[in-house]
Amino acid sequence: MVSIVRQGKVRDVYDIGDYYLMVASDRISAFDHILPSQIPDKGRVLTQISKFWFERFEVPHHLVSTDVRAFDLPGEMNVDELDGRSMIVKKCEVVPIECVIRGYLVGSGWKDYQKTGSVCGISLPPGLTKCEKLPEAIFTPATKSDEGHDENISFEQMVDAVGLQTATTLRDQSMSVYQRGRDYAAEKGIILADTKLEWGLHDGQLILIDEVLTPDSSRFWPVDQYVPGQNQFSFDKQYVRDWLETTDWDKESAPPELPADVVAKTRDKYIEAYERLTEQTFEWK
C-alpha cells in the first residue's frame, strides 16, 4: 500500500520507499481556501515549470526525475494520471520557513506599507505606489502553515527558529534564486514580481524543494503591460482572486464555484507562463 505523507492545498506527497512521489493536482486555492473548481492541466504546468527551473539553476535540489514510468510504482497508482504532474524527489527534513522575496510592492506587502511605511518591518522610502518596483528586492520570511495564513516573521525570529548560519544561508540562496529567475524572465518579457521558496535538509545539506518560480508561488506580469499604481495583468492566479473579489463571498464560508470562462482563462494564463519561460509548446495527451 502507498502511504500519503502530506496533502497540501495543491500537492499530495506519497512515500514510495527510497523516495517521495510529489503529485501536483489541478486544485487551486485562493485566500487560504481550496476552491471547489479545478483548473485542467494546472498540475502539469506547475510541475513542468518547476522542472525547467530545477534543471536551469545550479542549486542543490530534491528533484530526482519527472519520469514516473521509469520507477516501479505500486500497482494501485495510475501512471497515466500521474504522468506530467509528478516528481520523484529525495526525502528530506523540511525547513519550517517560507522564504519570501519581494521585488515589487504588491499584495500583503502593499497593505502593510500603506499602514506602516514598511513591509514586514523593513522600512521603505515614502511615496511608493501600488505594484511599484522596490529600490532593491527584500527578504521577508514567514512561518509555514498548512491551514490558515502563514505568519510573517522578522529575520531575527527566523534566526531564533533555525540558527544564524542556516538563516543566513537560506536568505542568501533564496535571494540568488529570485534574482537569477527575475533576470531570465525579463529576457522573456516577464516581470517576476515576487516569489516564495522552500528548502529542506538532505544529508546535512540545504536543498531547494517543493515548487520553484511557478504561477502558484510567484507573481508573473508581462513587461509590455506593466503600469505602476494599479493592479497588473498577470500570468498567475491573481485572475481568480480578482474574480472572487467581485462576488459577495466572505472568505470564511465555503468558496463559490468558478465560472467556466474564469477556469478557461486561468488555464490559458498558466500555459502562457510556461510557454514564454521555456519557449516550448505545452502539449499533453
Secondary structure, DSSP 8 states (H G I E B T S, - for coil): --EEEEE-SSEEEEE-SSSEEEEE-SEEEETTEEEEEE-TTHHHHHHHHHHHHHHHS-S-BSEEES-GGGS---TTS-HHHHTTSEEEE---EE-SEEEEEEEE--THHHHHHHHHSEETTEE--TT--TT-EEEEEEE--EE--SSS--EE--HHHHHHHH-HHHHHHHHHHHHHHHHHHHHHHHHTTEEEEEEEEEEEEETTEEEEES--S-TTTEEEEEGGG--TTS----SSTHHHHHHHHTS---SSS------HHHHHHHHHHHHHHHHHHH-------
